[in-house]
Amino acid sequence: MKIGVIGTGMVGKTLATKFAELGYQVLLANSRGTEAVARSIEGSIASITPSETSDAMGCDVVFLSIPWTGVKDLLETETPQQGRILVDTTNIFLTYPPNATIDDLKGGSGSETIAELAPHARVVKAFNTLPFNTMFAPTPPKMRRVLFVAGDNESVISTVASLISELDLQPVMLGSLATAGRQMELGGALSALELLAPVKGD
Ligand SMILES: NC(=O)c1ccc[n+]([C@@H]2O[C@H](COP(=O)([O-])OP(=O)(O)OC[C@H]3O[C@@H](n4cnc5c(N)ncnc54)[C@H](OP(=O)(O)O)[C@@H]3O)[C@@H](O)[C@H]2O)c1
């Protein structure tokens, strides 16, 4: 399975590094081209391929890890190819804390908007409900941190849940983007909710 990651901030670089360390072929992109991507991962020993966004969009699973304000422009230019899985890690900030403002989607969610903008992709919402330094912080022995996954296709949710498990997180598979996805959105019941689950079998 080839993994594309779009965004070289905290989220994109963390996911790219962790999946590369697991042995996946990872293509990492930002808006400034391959040299800028290579600079952003200078010093990393993980085997990550700096790419253009169009190449990252061609991967089997694509993580969209850019600011919400750039999503519409990007997806109006380039979208994943037919059947690819697009994992939406974004939060719908218009401006970030401490002066945060949140987009008004009139009861909809960012992932539903993304699914409309990328109609050929199968969109999943994950990795957005906790800050990354919390998500990957150490846990007590035999415990894993819970990560929610929402989407409109059960097998696609399962594929992403398997990837989450490989990162030593505990996936909790939820329902559709319109129900669960909205609860994972900023201000929703699952946003910022940190849970730990015992490792199965222990
Ligand atoms: N940080 C967290 O702990 C956290 C946790 C959960 C969810 N999130 C969400 O995940 C997303 C990414 O967060 P982050 O903290 O990693 O953001 P960030 O530090 O602001 O990094 C965003 C990255 O996206 C790239 N980018 C911006 N526009 C782009 C475009 N049109 N095409 C390709 N790349 C583009 C930027 O690079 P260039 O400007 O060089 O292109 C930058 O590398 C955000 O939506 C955020 O709300 C963040």
The ligand as an ORCA input file, in Angstrom:
! r2SCAN-3c Opt
* xyz 0 1
  N      -1.184     20.180     14.855
  C      -2.022     19.332     15.435
  O      -1.768     18.850     16.552
  C      -3.290     18.925     14.730
  C      -4.052     17.889     15.273
  C      -5.188     17.465     14.598
  C      -5.552     18.060     13.410
  N      -4.808     19.092     12.911
  C      -5.222     19.676     11.628
  O      -4.407     19.067     10.621
  C      -4.065     20.016      9.598
  C      -2.556     20.186      9.548
  O      -2.098     20.632     10.816
  P      -0.581     21.063     11.061
  O      -0.508     21.480     12.479
  O       0.332     20.019     10.560
  O      -0.533     22.363     10.132
  P       0.639     23.334      9.737
  O       1.774     23.185     10.712
  O       0.034     24.648      9.516
  O       1.164     22.714      8.366
  C       0.372     22.724      7.256
  C       1.168     22.207      6.071
  O       0.328     22.241      4.925
  C       1.092     22.696      3.828
  N       0.179     23.285      2.862
  C      -0.575     24.401      2.998
  N      -1.321     24.594      1.884
  C      -1.020     23.574      1.049
  C      -1.453     23.229     -0.261
  N      -2.345     23.957     -0.922
  N      -0.938     22.131     -0.835
  C      -0.038     21.372     -0.188
  N       0.413     21.654      1.054
  C      -0.076     22.746      1.662
  C       2.048     23.705      4.445
  O       3.238     23.812      3.701
  P       3.440     24.901      2.553
  O       2.826     26.173      3.062
  O       4.880     24.943      2.400
  O       2.739     24.313      1.405
  C       2.403     23.032      5.765
  O       3.445     22.144      5.587
  C      -4.801     21.308      9.965
  O      -6.017     21.326      9.293
  C      -5.029     21.178     11.479
  O      -6.164     21.903     11.916
  C      -3.687     19.536     13.547
*
